[in-house]
């Protein structure tokens, strides 16, 4: 959800307000810390949420739980630049299956103005032979600097 709010550029900031709240038995809002005293986040939480707070924002606008094998569709990928300098690079939309690697991918250049936002349509075809759990990703890679990834777990099904 953080990716969504950042991508639409209608808000001054997105805050994670529950870092140190409700830390009592039976509460589940602050269980993303591995060590509160050392401010060490639980690794899975850091892996999945950490991407949403990078200066180069990527939002894969897709929330369906499944994709049909053999289907071809356009995905909207929203990019946002929180820096006061332009950024450009390569956007990769990919579908990966655990243990089988990359099933499909498309690459396209991107260019963002300082503090800018852009939506890129990316057409991707799901391989006919693919089925089972997969990870749909959109990755923005500037030539220098750190890549940002937006990910969605999906199930590839026969229609």
Buried (B, 14 or more C-beta within 10 A) or exposed (E): EBBEBBBEBEEEEBEEEEBEEEEEEEEEEBEBBBEEEEEEBEEEEEEEBEBBBBEBBBBBBBEEEEBBBBBEEEBBBBBBBBBEEEBEBBBBBBBBBEEEEEBBBBEEEBEBEEEBBBEBEBEBEBBEEBBEEBBBBBBBBBEEBEBBBBBBEBEBBEE
